[in-house]
């Protein structure tokens, strides 16, 4: 069983009644071998989203809230979903050749080149040609100081960080702030009450999803599981790897809108006019440039809940920084802790997944609060803040879990959607009595829907 350190902290930060925690059955320890408390963070973030949904499922009724009962294998599979994913029977290439740990002249760096434009920036910054291989990259980095490589790649718009030791003073300062920050932006009338339905506690809620990769899509996929109408919007100029989009797309629709045009911005405004929640996952500076910062959106659409995710945070020094889970792990000290002679990553991209579930729990909480007290609301979460909580958690000298997730056990946590494209992915980890143990719909192909609300 986990000690519920993360779950208790989340509940305190949200100002929720402590006795709600009694609704959660003893939590399993998912098979996620790590020196840090990776298994506990995964289980307890899923528990937070589950518990928030369970309480919301009886909103406005006199029924007791249902119990939360979670599965360790289901959680382990969910936070490592890329290992289960199949597209027409084929496994994806999760990491591009230009992504990974590389030895520099004076240490190690971690790069991220999964997106073509990031890989191009990486090659350009280091003087490599368009046909350069990972071996070519390794050779250049081996002759370059880590800090110099990082500065050059970052300036070119790519991602390369120095693999650094942990910074206890930084983590302590971050831990003094909420896991997820909530702020009331202004007055607004309460919106229509939640339905108080166990099978769809967020039925009638409209969520505009401007996220990609993992944390944001996990948050919005969870809201869809709870019954919300989730419409994901992407720019036609930023294609998403097909497998990545589908892996976290269950329950949602997918449309394309170019927010860089007047027509696209007008379309987004029409969608926002009828949205209850906006979730963004791009750099805060980029979001603000589109007029989608929380204060701006709330001024135009009172009563909305704006959920914003960032890799590093929302301060002036972090607003423009690019980042992904793997990059934050390497720069925050996690890679050094998990490794030996060379740095290593966690057994799953748990910063992404945990932050996604924590944001979903917060969004549900604030939707309830808005229905009771009104107001426009802002929710902020970051991968770096989640990393600080993990780094301050108990550690184990032996990273072995009490059990391993076998191939047979993983297969039991998966579901296949037969309609083209044929997709195999994980079942929901979020669960409570009465919530269906299935996604509400298959993932939709990127950009295959109209940019309008379903109902």
ABEGO torsion letter per residue (X at the ends): XBAGAAAAAAAAAAGBBAAAAAABBBBBBBBBBBABBAAAAAAAAAAAAAAAAAAAAABGBABBBBBBBBBAAAAAAAAAAAAABBBGGBBBBABBAABEBBBBAAEBBBBBAABAAAAAAAAAAAGBBAABBAAAAAAAAAABBAAAAAAAAAAAGBBBBBBBBBBAAAAAAAAABBABBBBBAEBBBBBBBBAGBAABAABGBBBBBBBBEAAAAAAAAAAAAAGBBBBBBBBAABBBBAAAAAAAABGBBBBBBBAABAAAAAAAAAAAAABABBBBABBAAAAAAAGABAAAAAAABBGBBBBBBBAAEABAAAAABBBBAAAAAAAAGAAAAABBABBBBBABBAAAAAAAAAAAAAAAAAAAAAAAAEEBBBBBBBAAAAAAAAAABBBBABABBABBBBAAAAAAABBBBABOBBBBBBBBABBBBGBBBBBABBBBBBGABBBBBAX
